[in-house]
Amino acid sequence: MKTVKLDKKSPPVDELLAFARREAILLVFDQEVSKLGSNTKFMSFLEERSREQGVISIE
């Protein structure tokens, strides 16, 4: 998987599509990462989810 940071110097959309045709890509927005990292409610949610154990049946 290729990680692509989207900021002011982001690749053009056609280049992103070319990457996606070859392999999975993860688009990362710097502003989004910064805001989520300082969001206590979101961080609490992630902490709670990380403590969950087991498997949920599809049934």
N, C-alpha and C positions, 0 to 999 in steps of 0.2 A: 504494500500500500504506500502510495506517495502522499506526503503531507504538503499542502500548498498554503502558505500564509497569504491572506488577502489584505493588502494595505495599499498605500498610494502607488506602489510599484508593482501591482498585481499583473500577472500575465493576461493577455487578451482572452476573451471568452473562447475564441476558436482554438487557442492553444490549450486551454483547460479541457475542452472537449476532446482534443487529440490525446491528451494524457489519459482521460477517462476511457477512451477506446482501447488503450493498451493495458491499463491496470486500474484498480480501485484508487480513488483519490479522496483525501480528507481535506476539506476546505476549512481553514482556521482564520477567524476574524480577530485581529489583535484587540480591537475595542470590546468585542464580545467577551473574550477571555478575561480581560481586565475587569469588566463589570461583574461577571459571574464570580470571579475569584474574591471579590470584596462583598458579595451578597451573602450575608449570614444565613438567611433562610435557605438559599440554594445549597450552601456548604453543609448545613444541618441535614438537608434532604440527602445529599451524597453520603454523608457519614452514616445516616440511618440505613440507607440502601446497602452500604458496604458490610454492615453487620448481618444482613439477611443470609440465611443458610437454606440449603435444600433446593429441591427442584419443584417447579410448579407443573403439574400434569396438564396436558393440552385438553384433556377431558374436563 
